[in-house]
Amino acid sequence: MDYQALLNIIEKDLESFDHQGKVASYIPELAFVSPNKFGMHLHCINGKDYFIGDSEEKFSIQSISKVFTLTLAKKHKSKIWDRVDVEPSGNPFNSLIQLEKEKGVPRNPFINSGALVIADILISCLENPKEELLAFVRYLAQDHDIYYDEKVAASEKSKGYRNIALVNYMKSLGNINNDADDILDFYFHQCSLAMSCSQLSKAFMVFANEGKIIGTQERVLKTKSIKRINAIMQTCGFYDEAGEFSFRVGLPGKSGVGGGIVAIHPHQYAVAVWSPKLNAHGNSEKGMRALEELTSLTGLSIF
């Protein structure tokens, strides 16, 4: 498969793409990102790379980080599913109403309440949670040039009222063990991770390679755990638009309000795309179109 030729076609096709979306502004720091950025990077199982646009420019990965924290939690603690479910939400990622209906047990680990429970688990089982998460992401990407964007973390903290409400509500119902401020500080930092499409695609190869690091073949997680994380990405990775992404793209993946999307084709590749303008569901509008074109041009998805 000539992936570079396909990416070149996608780049040309999307030059005149009519953006209807808007850059996320409820996190003030994200509002300063240029809305016209676009990058795409595909990393193959054979170690080869193909890319277009701003694929080396770092951006705030936001909710894509929830896949990393879930993976790290599974690596350190096997029993987490009694505190968070694995069902699609069908509601916005920061819904308080759904959490109340379900008595403080989040619908899945990729909505905000679920990620806050995972953060609580990591704070309980790690000695230095922020440092160990950063080291883990660098290990997956085989790249030390990854860091927290402290400006973004501070910006999230300044306007994080809904997340404050979520964690305190769950604490009132007994599903949070640690101090709410510590959990929120960890959560805001994980979302502020700054990575490029290149780094993200390489880090996500662990999910395309049965839980092993590309190149070294070191095992991170058992194959059955990777299978389950991929399944949750397929059904829950795009908030209340997961069905649409499966229909249009047909790959497991995860989006973030920083405009990034990462998707994997097991045993084939991991691909990351970045375009900051979001649709009404909080997913990158141009990014979704780019990935839809990719699987249409290859004629291949997991289905």
Disulfide bonds with the S-S distance in Angstrom:
none
